[in-house]
């Protein structure tokens, strides 16, 4: 009886949490921006809580399927205590989702993650004494490059900078990544340009050094955070939403 009760209650909890998350994301995407959906699904706490919910249900259902007349006491204890942990996680889970999808919390989270990406992408700030970088023409003397074309459609999510630098040093050539991170690249578009030789550089290695996907991610994309903030401010000021509180959030002025 205990195992069947725990299994049924946990399954109801899993369905309830899934429905609540989908509803909250739908409301947040309509109120804020659809770009924020991927950031909600990438929350570590949400993944951990949902994994424990599913584990408790799977454990209880598997024990029910294998028992004959009685359930071992240790299995009953694990199921009961696991369900109590699930209840605690459910309360914290709802609290975290509610706070995270508030306009001020969402905007602050986007701004902090964007600032982190900016510091990682540009570790050295420009100063008045900083020398202007050389252009491609100045470094190659107008040499015609060898072009590597893209074989897949998708947005550029990230690239292996250390691997590309090692390839360029190994073959003593200059490798230029044509698209920026976050830019959509279609099949047949230029992906790399190789200058100063580099005939030994494999096109497959170059393509494998770039990650593509259907949607942009904030890992190596500094502009993504700015696009999300602009979307939220624009939608808040639109006649359909008309939310000046969100549009004039202090984070927009920092």
VENHU-V31521 format. One line per field, one symbol per residue. ss: DSSP state (@ for helix, = for strand, . for the rest). phi: phi as a letter, one per 30 degrees, with the letter a starting at -180 (. if undefined). psi: psi as a letter, one per 30 degrees, with the letter a starting at -180 (. if undefined). A space follows every 10 residues. Layout:
BEGIN
ss->???
phi->???
psi->???
END
This chain:
BEGIN
ss->.@@@@@@@@@ @@@@@@@@@@ @@@@@@@@@@ @..@@@@@@@ @..@@@@@@@ @@@@@@@@@@ @@@@@@.... ..@@@@@@@@ @@@@@@@@@@ @@@@@@@@@@ ..@@@@@@@@ @@@@@@@@@@ @......... .....@@@@@ .....====. ...======. @@@@@@@@@@ @..====... ...==....= =====..... ..@@@@@@.= ===....... .@@@@@@@@@ @@@@@@@... ...@@@@..@ @@@.
phi->.ddddddddd dddddddddd dddddddddd dcaddddddd dcdddddddd ddeddddddd dddddcdccb cedddddddd dddddddddd dddddddddd cdeddddddd dddddddddd dbdcddbddd dddddddddc hidddccccd cbdlddcabd dddddddddd chbcccdddd djddbcdjdd cbbcchjidd dddddddddc cbadbdbdeb cddddddddd dddddddddd chcddddcee ddcc
psi->eeeeeeeeee eeeeeeeeee eeeeeeeeee edkfffeeee fgkeeeeeee eeeeeeeeee eeeeffldel kkeeeeeeee eeeeeeeeee eeeeeeeeee gkeeeeeeee eeeeeeeeee eifkkklffk kklkleeeff hgkklkkklk flklkjellj eeeeeeeeee ghlkkkjell kfkkklkflk elkklhbhff kkeeeeeffk kllelklgeg jefeeeeeee eeeeeeflfe eiifeefgkf ffg.
END
